[in-house]
Amino acid sequence: MTRPTTKAELIEASQTQYAALLALIQTMPTAKQLADFTFEVPNETAVHWQRDRNVRDVISHLYE
């Protein structure tokens, strides 16, 4: 896949990749979709390690 060089190509690529991500999530069992992440990353203080706690959080941040 080549890099998008126009706004239209960028929009199309983002929509395609977002649909692929949603399709991947659909293959996960419901229990895993709803489960919280368990990050064990020592010395990591970035905000996203506390903010993104499950698949729903990640999807909402990507969508917005």
PDBQT receptor file of N, H, CA, C and O in Angstrom, charges set to zero:
ATOM      1  N   MET A   1       0.852  -1.186   0.000  1.00  0.00    +0.000 N 
ATOM      2  CA  MET A   1       0.000   0.000   0.000  1.00  0.00    +0.000 C 
ATOM      3  C   MET A   1       0.890   1.239   0.000  1.00  0.00    +0.000 C 
ATOM      4  O   MET A   1       1.779   1.378   0.840  1.00  0.00    +0.000 OA
ATOM      5  N   THR A   2       0.642   2.122  -0.937  1.00  0.00    +0.000 N 
ATOM      6  H   THR A   2      -0.080   2.008  -1.619  1.00  0.00    +0.000 HD
ATOM      7  CA  THR A   2       1.418   3.355  -1.021  1.00  0.00    +0.000 C 
ATOM      8  C   THR A   2       0.847   4.391  -0.062  1.00  0.00    +0.000 C 
ATOM      9  O   THR A   2      -0.302   4.305   0.372  1.00  0.00    +0.000 OA
ATOM     10  N   ARG A   3       1.668   5.350   0.247  1.00  0.00    +0.000 N 
ATOM     11  H   ARG A   3       2.601   5.420  -0.106  1.00  0.00    +0.000 HD
ATOM     12  CA  ARG A   3       1.219   6.435   1.119  1.00  0.00    +0.000 C 
ATOM     13  C   ARG A   3       0.242   7.337   0.387  1.00  0.00    +0.000 C 
ATOM     14  O   ARG A   3       0.443   7.659  -0.785  1.00  0.00    +0.000 OA
ATOM     15  N   PRO A   4      -0.819   7.748   1.078  1.00  0.00    +0.000 N 
ATOM     16  CA  PRO A   4      -1.750   8.699   0.457  1.00  0.00    +0.000 C 
ATOM     17  C   PRO A   4      -1.045  10.031   0.206  1.00  0.00    +0.000 C 
ATOM     18  O   PRO A   4      -0.273  10.505   1.038  1.00  0.00    +0.000 OA
ATOM     19  N   THR A   5      -1.322  10.622  -0.951  1.00  0.00    +0.000 N 
ATOM     20  H   THR A   5      -1.950  10.237  -1.627  1.00  0.00    +0.000 HD
ATOM     21  CA  THR A   5      -0.691  11.911  -1.275  1.00  0.00    +0.000 C 
ATOM     22  C   THR A   5      -1.716  13.033  -1.427  1.00  0.00    +0.000 C 
ATOM     23  O   THR A   5      -1.345  14.198  -1.575  1.00  0.00    +0.000 OA
ATOM     24  N   THR A   6      -2.991  12.690  -1.390  1.00  0.00    +0.000 N 
ATOM     25  H   THR A   6      -3.292  11.745  -1.270  1.00  0.00    +0.000 HD
ATOM     26  CA  THR A   6      -4.021  13.714  -1.465  1.00  0.00    +0.000 C 
ATOM     27  C   THR A   6      -4.982  13.529  -0.292  1.00  0.00    +0.000 C 
ATOM     28  O   THR A   6      -4.988  12.487   0.362  1.00  0.00    +0.000 OA
ATOM     29  N   LYS A   7      -5.766  14.521  -0.047  1.00  0.00    +0.000 N 
ATOM     30  H   LYS A   7      -5.761  15.368  -0.579  1.00  0.00    +0.000 HD
ATOM     31  CA  LYS A   7      -6.745  14.453   1.038  1.00  0.00    +0.000 C 
ATOM     32  C   LYS A   7      -7.737  13.311   0.808  1.00  0.00    +0.000 C 
ATOM     33  O   LYS A   7      -8.072  12.578   1.738  1.00  0.00    +0.000 OA
ATOM     34  N   ALA A   8      -8.197  13.167  -0.414  1.00  0.00    +0.000 N 
ATOM     35  H   ALA A   8      -7.924  13.762  -1.170  1.00  0.00    +0.000 HD
ATOM     36  CA  ALA A   8      -9.154  12.105  -0.736  1.00  0.00    +0.000 C 
ATOM     37  C   ALA A   8      -8.550  10.724  -0.485  1.00  0.00    +0.000 C 
ATOM     38  O   ALA A   8      -9.215   9.836   0.049  1.00  0.00    +0.000 OA
ATOM     39  N   GLU A   9      -7.277  10.550  -0.875  1.00  0.00    +0.000 N 
ATOM     40  H   GLU A   9      -6.737  11.271  -1.308  1.00  0.00    +0.000 HD
ATOM     41  CA  GLU A   9      -6.606   9.266  -0.650  1.00  0.00    +0.000 C 
ATOM     42  C   GLU A   9      -6.415   9.003   0.839  1.00  0.00    +0.000 C 
ATOM     43  O   GLU A   9      -6.548   7.868   1.296  1.00  0.00    +0.000 OA
ATOM     44  N   LEU A  10      -6.106  10.042   1.585  1.00  0.00    +0.000 N 
ATOM     45  H   LEU A  10      -5.998  10.964   1.213  1.00  0.00    +0.000 HD
ATOM     46  CA  LEU A  10      -5.924   9.906   3.023  1.00  0.00    +0.000 C 
ATOM     47  C   LEU A  10      -7.235   9.501   3.698  1.00  0.00    +0.000 C 
ATOM     48  O   LEU A  10      -7.249   8.622   4.559  1.00  0.00    +0.000 OA
ATOM     49  N   ILE A  11      -8.311  10.131   3.312  1.00  0.00    +0.000 N 
ATOM     50  H   ILE A  11      -8.300  10.846   2.613  1.00  0.00    +0.000 HD
ATOM     51  CA  ILE A  11      -9.622   9.782   3.874  1.00  0.00    +0.000 C 
ATOM     52  C   ILE A  11      -9.987   8.344   3.526  1.00  0.00    +0.000 C 
ATOM     53  O   ILE A  11     -10.459   7.595   4.381  1.00  0.00    +0.000 OA
ATOM     54  N   GLU A  12      -9.771   7.966   2.284  1.00  0.00    +0.000 N 
ATOM     55  H   GLU A  12      -9.388   8.575   1.590  1.00  0.00    +0.000 HD
ATOM     56  CA  GLU A  12     -10.084   6.597   1.862  1.00  0.00    +0.000 C 
ATOM     57  C   GLU A  12      -9.237   5.575   2.627  1.00  0.00    +0.000 C 
ATOM     58  O   GLU A  12      -9.750   4.552   3.080  1.00  0.00    +0.000 OA
ATOM     59  N   ALA A  13      -7.938   5.858   2.766  1.00  0.00    +0.000 N 
ATOM     60  H   ALA A  13      -7.521   6.689   2.398  1.00  0.00    +0.000 HD
ATOM     61  CA  ALA A  13      -7.049   4.936   3.476  1.00  0.00    +0.000 C 
ATOM     62  C   ALA A  13      -7.441   4.819   4.945  1.00  0.00    +0.000 C 
ATOM     63  O   ALA A  13      -7.434   3.722   5.504  1.00  0.00    +0.000 OA
ATOM     64  N   SER A  14      -7.782   5.937   5.569  1.00  0.00    +0.000 N 
ATOM     65  H   SER A  14      -7.788   6.828   5.115  1.00  0.00    +0.000 HD
ATOM     66  CA  SER A  14      -8.158   5.889   6.981  1.00  0.00    +0.000 C 
ATOM     67  C   SER A  14      -9.460   5.115   7.175  1.00  0.00    +0.000 C 
ATOM     68  O   SER A  14      -9.592   4.360   8.139  1.00  0.00    +0.000 OA
ATOM     69  N   GLN A  15     -10.412   5.293   6.278  1.00  0.00    +0.000 N 
ATOM     70  H   GLN A  15     -10.304   5.906   5.496  1.00  0.00    +0.000 HD
ATOM     71  CA  GLN A  15     -11.668   4.552   6.374  1.00  0.00    +0.000 C 
ATOM     72  C   GLN A  15     -11.450   3.058   6.158  1.00  0.00    +0.000 C 
ATOM     73  O   GLN A  15     -12.061   2.233   6.837  1.00  0.00    +0.000 OA
ATOM     74  N   THR A  16     -10.589   2.715   5.222  1.00  0.00    +0.000 N 
ATOM     75  H   THR A  16     -10.092   3.385   4.670  1.00  0.00    +0.000 HD
ATOM     76  CA  THR A  16     -10.285   1.311   4.944  1.00  0.00    +0.000 C 
ATOM     77  C   THR A  16      -9.605   0.654   6.142  1.00  0.00    +0.000 C 
ATOM     78  O   THR A  16      -9.973  -0.449   6.547  1.00  0.00    +0.000 OA
ATOM     79  N   GLN A  17      -8.620   1.333   6.699  1.00  0.00    +0.000 N 
ATOM     80  H   GLN A  17      -8.322   2.229   6.371  1.00  0.00    +0.000 HD
ATOM     81  CA  GLN A  17      -7.892   0.771   7.837  1.00  0.00    +0.000 C 
ATOM     82  C   GLN A  17      -8.770   0.703   9.091  1.00  0.00    +0.000 C 
ATOM     83  O   GLN A  17      -8.656  -0.239   9.875  1.00  0.00    +0.000 OA
ATOM     84  N   TYR A  18      -9.631   1.679   9.279  1.00  0.00    +0.000 N 
ATOM     85  H   TYR A  18      -9.724   2.444   8.642  1.00  0.00    +0.000 HD
ATOM     86  CA  TYR A  18     -10.558   1.663  10.418  1.00  0.00    +0.000 C 
ATOM     87  C   TYR A  18     -11.524   0.482  10.291  1.00  0.00    +0.000 C 
ATOM     88  O   TYR A  18     -11.809  -0.197  11.277  1.00  0.00    +0.000 OA
ATOM     89  N   ALA A  19     -12.025   0.240   9.078  1.00  0.00    +0.000 N 
ATOM     90  H   ALA A  19     -11.794   0.793   8.277  1.00  0.00    +0.000 HD
ATOM     91  CA  ALA A  19     -12.908  -0.906   8.844  1.00  0.00    +0.000 C 
ATOM     92  C   ALA A  19     -12.168  -2.217   9.093  1.00  0.00    +0.000 C 
ATOM     93  O   ALA A  19     -12.747  -3.160   9.632  1.00  0.00    +0.000 OA
ATOM     94  N   ALA A  20     -10.903  -2.286   8.708  1.00  0.00    +0.000 N 
ATOM     95  H   ALA A  20     -10.433  -1.520   8.270  1.00  0.00    +0.000 HD
ATOM     96  CA  ALA A  20     -10.106  -3.487   8.946  1.00  0.00    +0.000 C 
ATOM     97  C   ALA A  20      -9.902  -3.715  10.447  1.00  0.00    +0.000 C 
ATOM     98  O   ALA A  20      -9.942  -4.852  10.917  1.00  0.00    +0.000 OA
ATOM     99  N   LEU A  21      -9.686  -2.635  11.191  1.00  0.00    +0.000 N 
ATOM    100  H   LEU A  21      -9.655  -1.712  10.809  1.00  0.00    +0.000 HD
ATOM    101  CA  LEU A  21      -9.530  -2.743  12.642  1.00  0.00    +0.000 C 
ATOM    102  C   LEU A  21     -10.817  -3.254  13.278  1.00  0.00    +0.000 C 
ATOM    103  O   LEU A  21     -10.778  -4.138  14.134  1.00  0.00    +0.000 OA
ATOM    104  N   LEU A  22     -11.949  -2.707  12.867  1.00  0.00    +0.000 N 
ATOM    105  H   LEU A  22     -11.980  -1.989  12.171  1.00  0.00    +0.000 HD
ATOM    106  CA  LEU A  22     -13.234  -3.156  13.406  1.00  0.00    +0.000 C 
ATOM    107  C   LEU A  22     -13.491  -4.620  13.060  1.00  0.00    +0.000 C 
ATOM    108  O   LEU A  22     -14.028  -5.363  13.882  1.00  0.00    +0.000 OA
ATOM    109  N   ALA A  23     -13.115  -5.045  11.851  1.00  0.00    +0.000 N 
ATOM    110  H   ALA A  23     -12.679  -4.442  11.183  1.00  0.00    +0.000 HD
ATOM    111  CA  ALA A  23     -13.279  -6.443  11.457  1.00  0.00    +0.000 C 
ATOM    112  C   ALA A  23     -12.409  -7.352  12.319  1.00  0.00    +0.000 C 
ATOM    113  O   ALA A  23     -12.831  -8.441  12.706  1.00  0.00    +0.000 OA
ATOM    114  N   LEU A  24     -11.199  -6.900  12.617  1.00  0.00    +0.000 N 
ATOM    115  H   LEU A  24     -10.856  -6.015  12.303  1.00  0.00    +0.000 HD
ATOM    116  CA  LEU A  24     -10.311  -7.669  13.488  1.00  0.00    +0.000 C 
ATOM    117  C   LEU A  24     -10.908  -7.818  14.884  1.00  0.00    +0.000 C 
ATOM    118  O   LEU A  24     -10.877  -8.898  15.474  1.00  0.00    +0.000 OA
ATOM    119  N   ILE A  25     -11.443  -6.732  15.396  1.00  0.00    +0.000 N 
ATOM    120  H   ILE A  25     -11.468  -5.854  14.917  1.00  0.00    +0.000 HD
ATOM    121  CA  ILE A  25     -12.050  -6.770  16.729  1.00  0.00    +0.000 C 
ATOM    122  C   ILE A  25     -13.248  -7.712  16.741  1.00  0.00    +0.000 C 
ATOM    123  O   ILE A  25     -13.487  -8.394  17.738  1.00  0.00    +0.000 OA
ATOM    124  N   GLN A  26     -14.000  -7.757  15.652  1.00  0.00    +0.000 N 
ATOM    125  H   GLN A  26     -13.806  -7.202  14.842  1.00  0.00    +0.000 HD
ATOM    126  CA  GLN A  26     -15.157  -8.648  15.566  1.00  0.00    +0.000 C 
ATOM    127  C   GLN A  26     -14.749 -10.116  15.670  1.00  0.00    +0.000 C 
ATOM    128  O   GLN A  26     -15.556 -10.951  16.076  1.00  0.00    +0.000 OA
ATOM    129  N   THR A  27     -13.511 -10.439  15.309  1.00  0.00    +0.000 N 
ATOM    130  H   THR A  27     -12.855  -9.760  14.979  1.00  0.00    +0.000 HD
ATOM    131  CA  THR A  27     -13.055 -11.826  15.405  1.00  0.00    +0.000 C 
ATOM    132  C   THR A  27     -12.704 -12.218  16.834  1.00  0.00    +0.000 C 
ATOM    133  O   THR A  27     -12.567 -13.404  17.136  1.00  0.00    +0.000 OA
ATOM    134  N   MET A  28     -12.556 -11.232  17.716  1.00  0.00    +0.000 N 
ATOM    135  H   MET A  28     -12.667 -10.269  17.471  1.00  0.00    +0.000 HD
ATOM    136  CA  MET A  28     -12.230 -11.518  19.118  1.00  0.00    +0.000 C 
ATOM    137  C   MET A  28     -13.473 -12.001  19.852  1.00  0.00    +0.000 C 
ATOM    138  O   MET A  28     -14.580 -11.551  19.557  1.00  0.00    +0.000 OA
ATOM    139  N   PRO A  29     -13.302 -12.913  20.808  1.00  0.00    +0.000 N 
ATOM    140  CA  PRO A  29     -14.441 -13.302  21.638  1.00  0.00    +0.000 C 
ATOM    141  C   PRO A  29     -14.974 -12.090  22.406  1.00  0.00    +0.000 C 
ATOM    142  O   PRO A  29     -14.210 -11.191  22.757  1.00  0.00    +0.000 OA
ATOM    143  N   THR A  30     -16.255 -12.067  22.660  1.00  0.00    +0.000 N 
ATOM    144  H   THR A  30     -16.876 -12.797  22.375  1.00  0.00    +0.000 HD
ATOM    145  CA  THR A  30     -16.876 -10.938  23.359  1.00  0.00    +0.000 C 
ATOM    146  C   THR A  30     -16.207 -10.668  24.700  1.00  0.00    +0.000 C 
ATOM    147  O   THR A  30     -16.014  -9.511  25.073  1.00  0.00    +0.000 OA
ATOM    148  N   ALA A  31     -15.856 -11.710  25.416  1.00  0.00    +0.000 N 
ATOM    149  H   ALA A  31     -16.013 -12.650  25.113  1.00  0.00    +0.000 HD
ATOM    150  CA  ALA A  31     -15.212 -11.531  26.720  1.00  0.00    +0.000 C 
ATOM    151  C   ALA A  31     -13.917 -10.740  26.599  1.00  0.00    +0.000 C 
ATOM    152  O   ALA A  31     -13.623  -9.889  27.439  1.00  0.00    +0.000 OA
ATOM    153  N   LYS A  32     -13.146 -11.021  25.557  1.00  0.00    +0.000 N 
ATOM    154  H   LYS A  32     -13.384 -11.712  24.876  1.00  0.00    +0.000 HD
ATOM    155  CA  LYS A  32     -11.898 -10.279  25.354  1.00  0.00    +0.000 C 
ATOM    156  C   LYS A  32     -12.161  -8.844  24.900  1.00  0.00    +0.000 C 
ATOM    157  O   LYS A  32     -11.412  -7.932  25.249  1.00  0.00    +0.000 OA
ATOM    158  N   GLN A  33     -13.221  -8.649  24.125  1.00  0.00    +0.000 N 
ATOM    159  H   GLN A  33     -13.829  -9.390  23.842  1.00  0.00    +0.000 HD
ATOM    160  CA  GLN A  33     -13.571  -7.297  23.684  1.00  0.00    +0.000 C 
ATOM    161  C   GLN A  33     -13.934  -6.419  24.874  1.00  0.00    +0.000 C 
ATOM    162  O   GLN A  33     -13.641  -5.223  24.874  1.00  0.00    +0.000 OA
ATOM    163  N   LEU A  34     -14.557  -6.992  25.869  1.00  0.00    +0.000 N 
ATOM    164  H   LEU A  34     -14.795  -7.963  25.868  1.00  0.00    +0.000 HD
ATOM    165  CA  LEU A  34     -15.030  -6.221  27.019  1.00  0.00    +0.000 C 
ATOM    166  C   LEU A  34     -14.040  -6.172  28.170  1.00  0.00    +0.000 C 
ATOM    167  O   LEU A  34     -14.208  -5.373  29.091  1.00  0.00    +0.000 OA
ATOM    168  N   ALA A  35     -13.013  -7.011  28.136  1.00  0.00    +0.000 N 
ATOM    169  H   ALA A  35     -12.877  -7.661  27.388  1.00  0.00    +0.000 HD
ATOM    170  CA  ALA A  35     -12.053  -7.083  29.229  1.00  0.00    +0.000 C 
ATOM    171  C   ALA A  35     -11.151  -5.856  29.265  1.00  0.00    +0.000 C 
ATOM    172  O   ALA A  35     -10.877  -5.233  28.239  1.00  0.00    +0.000 OA
ATOM    173  N   ASP A  36     -10.700  -5.528  30.461  1.00  0.00    +0.000 N 
ATOM    174  H   ASP A  36     -10.922  -6.034  31.295  1.00  0.00    +0.000 HD
ATOM    175  CA  ASP A  36      -9.729  -4.448  30.616  1.00  0.00    +0.000 C 
ATOM    176  C   ASP A  36      -8.346  -4.952  30.239  1.00  0.00    +0.000 C 
ATOM    177  O   ASP A  36      -8.036  -6.130  30.416  1.00  0.00    +0.000 OA
ATOM    178  N   PHE A  37      -7.507  -4.046  29.715  1.00  0.00    +0.000 N 
ATOM    179  H   PHE A  37      -7.758  -3.089  29.571  1.00  0.00    +0.000 HD
ATOM    180  CA  PHE A  37      -6.130  -4.376  29.401  1.00  0.00    +0.000 C 
ATOM    181  C   PHE A  37      -5.344  -4.493  30.693  1.00  0.00    +0.000 C 
ATOM    182  O   PHE A  37      -5.655  -3.826  31.680  1.00  0.00    +0.000 OA
ATOM    183  N   THR A  38      -4.346  -5.325  30.686  1.00  0.00    +0.000 N 
ATOM    184  H   THR A  38      -4.094  -5.867  29.884  1.00  0.00    +0.000 HD
ATOM    185  CA  THR A  38      -3.441  -5.435  31.833  1.00  0.00    +0.000 C 
ATOM    186  C   THR A  38      -2.046  -5.095  31.344  1.00  0.00    +0.000 C 
ATOM    187  O   THR A  38      -1.317  -5.958  30.855  1.00  0.00    +0.000 OA
ATOM    188  N   PHE A  39      -1.685  -3.836  31.479  1.00  0.00    +0.000 N 
ATOM    189  H   PHE A  39      -2.277  -3.135  31.876  1.00  0.00    +0.000 HD
ATOM    190  CA  PHE A  39      -0.358  -3.392  31.070  1.00  0.00    +0.000 C 
ATOM    191  C   PHE A  39       0.598  -3.555  32.232  1.00  0.00    +0.000 C 
ATOM    192  O   PHE A  39       0.329  -3.104  33.345  1.00  0.00    +0.000 OA
ATOM    193  N   GLU A  40       1.697  -4.194  31.965  1.00  0.00    +0.000 N 
ATOM    194  H   GLU A  40       1.915  -4.560  31.060  1.00  0.00    +0.000 HD
ATOM    195  CA  GLU A  40       2.753  -4.293  32.958  1.00  0.00    +0.000 C 
ATOM    196  C   GLU A  40       4.016  -3.716  32.341  1.00  0.00    +0.000 C 
ATOM    197  O   GLU A  40       4.938  -4.438  31.960  1.00  0.00    +0.000 OA
ATOM    198  N   VAL A  41       4.028  -2.410  32.254  1.00  0.00    +0.000 N 
ATOM    199  H   VAL A  41       3.279  -1.823  32.563  1.00  0.00    +0.000 HD
ATOM    200  CA  VAL A  41       5.145  -1.710  31.629  1.00  0.00    +0.000 C 
ATOM    201  C   VAL A  41       5.823  -0.880  32.715  1.00  0.00    +0.000 C 
ATOM    202  O   VAL A  41       5.315   0.169  33.108  1.00  0.00    +0.000 OA
ATOM    203  N   PRO A  42       6.963  -1.348  33.195  1.00  0.00    +0.000 N 
ATOM    204  CA  PRO A  42       7.641  -0.615  34.273  1.00  0.00    +0.000 C 
ATOM    205  C   PRO A  42       8.151   0.742  33.803  1.00  0.00    +0.000 C 
ATOM    206  O   PRO A  42       8.568   0.912  32.657  1.00  0.00    +0.000 OA
ATOM    207  N   ASN A  43       8.104   1.688  34.712  1.00  0.00    +0.000 N 
ATOM    208  H   ASN A  43       7.765   1.550  35.642  1.00  0.00    +0.000 HD
ATOM    209  CA  ASN A  43       8.638   3.044  34.477  1.00  0.00    +0.000 C 
ATOM    210  C   ASN A  43       7.959   3.776  33.327  1.00  0.00    +0.000 C 
ATOM    211  O   ASN A  43       8.567   4.669  32.737  1.00  0.00    +0.000 OA
ATOM    212  N   GLU A  44       6.746   3.436  32.998  1.00  0.00    +0.000 N 
ATOM    213  H   GLU A  44       6.252   2.711  33.478  1.00  0.00    +0.000 HD
ATOM    214  CA  GLU A  44       6.012   4.108  31.920  1.00  0.00    +0.000 C 
ATOM    215  C   GLU A  44       5.010   5.057  32.561  1.00  0.00    +0.000 C 
ATOM    216  O   GLU A  44       4.109   4.622  33.278  1.00  0.00    +0.000 OA
ATOM    217  N   THR A  45       5.165   6.343  32.307  1.00  0.00    +0.000 N 
ATOM    218  H   THR A  45       5.897   6.696  31.725  1.00  0.00    +0.000 HD
ATOM    219  CA  THR A  45       4.305   7.340  32.939  1.00  0.00    +0.000 C 
ATOM    220  C   THR A  45       3.419   8.075  31.940  1.00  0.00    +0.000 C 
ATOM    221  O   THR A  45       2.696   8.995  32.325  1.00  0.00    +0.000 OA
ATOM    222  N   ALA A  46       3.459   7.692  30.680  1.00  0.00    +0.000 N 
ATOM    223  H   ALA A  46       4.046   6.945  30.368  1.00  0.00    +0.000 HD
ATOM    224  CA  ALA A  46       2.642   8.366  29.674  1.00  0.00    +0.000 C 
ATOM    225  C   ALA A  46       1.159   8.205  30.006  1.00  0.00    +0.000 C 
ATOM    226  O   ALA A  46       0.739   7.176  30.535  1.00  0.00    +0.000 OA
ATOM    227  N   VAL A  47       0.386   9.217  29.693  1.00  0.00    +0.000 N 
ATOM    228  H   VAL A  47       0.727  10.053  29.263  1.00  0.00    +0.000 HD
ATOM    229  CA  VAL A  47      -1.030   9.258  30.041  1.00  0.00    +0.000 C 
ATOM    230  C   VAL A  47      -1.824   8.112  29.432  1.00  0.00    +0.000 C 
ATOM    231  O   VAL A  47      -2.732   7.582  30.072  1.00  0.00    +0.000 OA
ATOM    232  N   HIS A  48      -1.493   7.720  28.195  1.00  0.00    +0.000 N 
ATOM    233  H   HIS A  48      -0.755   8.150  27.675  1.00  0.00    +0.000 HD
ATOM    234  CA  HIS A  48      -2.285   6.684  27.536  1.00  0.00    +0.000 C 
ATOM    235  C   HIS A  48      -2.228   5.341  28.257  1.00  0.00    +0.000 C 
ATOM    236  O   HIS A  48      -3.116   4.511  28.057  1.00  0.00    +0.000 OA
ATOM    237  N   TRP A  49      -1.224   5.101  29.078  1.00  0.00    +0.000 N 
ATOM    238  H   TRP A  49      -0.503   5.774  29.240  1.00  0.00    +0.000 HD
ATOM    239  CA  TRP A  49      -1.168   3.841  29.824  1.00  0.00    +0.000 C 
ATOM    240  C   TRP A  49      -2.264   3.791  30.878  1.00  0.00    +0.000 C 
ATOM    241  O   TRP A  49      -2.693   2.699  31.249  1.00  0.00    +0.000 OA
ATOM    242  N   GLN A  50      -2.731   4.924  31.371  1.00  0.00    +0.000 N 
ATOM    243  H   GLN A  50      -2.382   5.812  31.069  1.00  0.00    +0.000 HD
ATOM    244  CA  GLN A  50      -3.832   4.949  32.326  1.00  0.00    +0.000 C 
ATOM    245  C   GLN A  50      -5.170   5.182  31.632  1.00  0.00    +0.000 C 
ATOM    246  O   GLN A  50      -6.204   4.732  32.125  1.00  0.00    +0.000 OA
ATOM    247  N   ARG A  51      -5.164   5.873  30.507  1.00  0.00    +0.000 N 
ATOM    248  H   ARG A  51      -4.323   6.239  30.107  1.00  0.00    +0.000 HD
ATOM    249  CA  ARG A  51      -6.397   6.294  29.855  1.00  0.00    +0.000 C 
ATOM    250  C   ARG A  51      -7.063   5.165  29.073  1.00  0.00    +0.000 C 
ATOM    251  O   ARG A  51      -8.262   4.935  29.230  1.00  0.00    +0.000 OA
ATOM    252  N   ASP A  52      -6.312   4.463  28.240  1.00  0.00    +0.000 N 
ATOM    253  H   ASP A  52      -5.338   4.649  28.112  1.00  0.00    +0.000 HD
ATOM    254  CA  ASP A  52      -6.873   3.430  27.374  1.00  0.00    +0.000 C 
ATOM    255  C   ASP A  52      -6.919   2.107  28.126  1.00  0.00    +0.000 C 
ATOM    256  O   ASP A  52      -5.929   1.379  28.184  1.00  0.00    +0.000 OA
ATOM    257  N   ARG A  53      -8.069   1.809  28.694  1.00  0.00    +0.000 N 
ATOM    258  H   ARG A  53      -8.873   2.401  28.646  1.00  0.00    +0.000 HD
ATOM    259  CA  ARG A  53      -8.181   0.630  29.556  1.00  0.00    +0.000 C 
ATOM    260  C   ARG A  53      -8.818  -0.568  28.876  1.00  0.00    +0.000 C 
ATOM    261  O   ARG A  53      -8.723  -1.680  29.395  1.00  0.00    +0.000 OA
ATOM    262  N   ASN A  54      -9.466  -0.382  27.732  1.00  0.00    +0.000 N 
ATOM    263  H   ASN A  54      -9.544   0.522  27.310  1.00  0.00    +0.000 HD
ATOM    264  CA  ASN A  54     -10.106  -1.499  27.034  1.00  0.00    +0.000 C 
ATOM    265  C   ASN A  54     -10.270  -1.132  25.555  1.00  0.00    +0.000 C 
ATOM    266  O   ASN A  54      -9.950  -0.021  25.134  1.00  0.00    +0.000 OA
ATOM    267  N   VAL A  55     -10.774  -2.094  24.786  1.00  0.00    +0.000 N 
ATOM    268  H   VAL A  55     -11.034  -2.996  25.128  1.00  0.00    +0.000 HD
ATOM    269  CA  VAL A  55     -10.930  -1.879  23.341  1.00  0.00    +0.000 C 
ATOM    270  C   VAL A  55     -11.843  -0.684  23.067  1.00  0.00    +0.000 C 
ATOM    271  O   VAL A  55     -11.571   0.105  22.163  1.00  0.00    +0.000 OA
ATOM    272  N   ARG A  56     -12.897  -0.548  23.821  1.00  0.00    +0.000 N 
ATOM    273  H   ARG A  56     -13.118  -1.190  24.555  1.00  0.00    +0.000 HD
ATOM    274  CA  ARG A  56     -13.844   0.551  23.625  1.00  0.00    +0.000 C 
ATOM    275  C   ARG A  56     -13.140   1.910  23.761  1.00  0.00    +0.000 C 
ATOM    276  O   ARG A  56     -13.397   2.820  22.974  1.00  0.00    +0.000 OA
ATOM    277  N   ASP A  57     -12.258   2.047  24.751  1.00  0.00    +0.000 N 
ATOM    278  H   ASP A  57     -12.049   1.308  25.390  1.00  0.00    +0.000 HD
ATOM    279  CA  ASP A  57     -11.528   3.304  24.934  1.00  0.00    +0.000 C 
ATOM    280  C   ASP A  57     -10.634   3.605  23.720  1.00  0.00    +0.000 C 
ATOM    281  O   ASP A  57     -10.589   4.738  23.242  1.00  0.00    +0.000 OA
ATOM    282  N   VAL A  58      -9.944   2.604  23.241  1.00  0.00    +0.000 N 
ATOM    283  H   VAL A  58      -9.981   1.683  23.629  1.00  0.00    +0.000 HD
ATOM    284  CA  VAL A  58      -9.035   2.802  22.102  1.00  0.00    +0.000 C 
ATOM    285  C   VAL A  58      -9.834   3.217  20.869  1.00  0.00    +0.000 C 
ATOM    286  O   VAL A  58      -9.463   4.163  20.175  1.00  0.00    +0.000 OA
ATOM    287  N   ILE A  59     -10.925   2.514  20.600  1.00  0.00    +0.000 N 
ATOM    288  H   ILE A  59     -11.226   1.746  21.164  1.00  0.00    +0.000 HD
ATOM    289  CA  ILE A  59     -11.741   2.827  19.426  1.00  0.00    +0.000 C 
ATOM    290  C   ILE A  59     -12.308   4.247  19.519  1.00  0.00    +0.000 C 
ATOM    291  O   ILE A  59     -12.325   4.975  18.527  1.00  0.00    +0.000 OA
ATOM    292  N   SER A  60     -12.767   4.634  20.697  1.00  0.00    +0.000 N 
ATOM    293  H   SER A  60     -12.754   4.042  21.503  1.00  0.00    +0.000 HD
ATOM    294  CA  SER A  60     -13.335   5.983  20.822  1.00  0.00    +0.000 C 
ATOM    295  C   SER A  60     -12.277   7.051  20.586  1.00  0.00    +0.000 C 
ATOM    296  O   SER A  60     -12.575   8.084  19.986  1.00  0.00    +0.000 OA
ATOM    297  N   HIS A  61     -11.042   6.826  21.046  1.00  0.00    +0.000 N 
ATOM    298  H   HIS A  61     -10.800   5.987  21.533  1.00  0.00    +0.000 HD
ATOM    299  CA  HIS A  61      -9.977   7.806  20.809  1.00  0.00    +0.000 C 
ATOM    300  C   HIS A  61      -9.584   7.843  19.339  1.00  0.00    +0.000 C 
ATOM    301  O   HIS A  61      -9.328   8.920  18.800  1.00  0.00    +0.000 OA
ATOM    302  N   LEU A  62      -9.531   6.700  18.685  1.00  0.00    +0.000 N 
ATOM    303  H   LEU A  62      -9.739   5.825  19.122  1.00  0.00    +0.000 HD
ATOM    304  CA  LEU A  62      -9.202   6.690  17.264  1.00  0.00    +0.000 C 
ATOM    305  C   LEU A  62     -10.296   7.371  16.442  1.00  0.00    +0.000 C 
ATOM    306  O   LEU A  62     -10.005   8.116  15.507  1.00  0.00    +0.000 OA
ATOM    307  N   TYR A  63     -11.542   7.114  16.794  1.00  0.00    +0.000 N 
ATOM    308  H   TYR A  63     -11.778   6.509  17.555  1.00  0.00    +0.000 HD
ATOM    309  CA  TYR A  63     -12.659   7.683  16.045  1.00  0.00    +0.000 C 
ATOM    310  C   TYR A  63     -12.684   9.203  16.172  1.00  0.00    +0.000 C 
ATOM    311  O   TYR A  63     -12.873   9.908  15.180  1.00  0.00    +0.000 OA
ATOM    312  N   GLU A  64     -12.496   9.701  17.371  1.00  0.00    +0.000 N 
ATOM    313  H   GLU A  64     -12.343   9.129  18.176  1.00  0.00    +0.000 HD
ATOM    314  CA  GLU A  64     -12.552  11.141  17.591  1.00  0.00    +0.000 C 
ATOM    315  C   GLU A  64     -11.348  11.806  16.976  1.00  0.00    +0.000 C 
ATOM    316  O   GLU A  64     -11.209  13.026  17.054  1.00  0.00    +0.000 OA
TER     317      GLU A  64
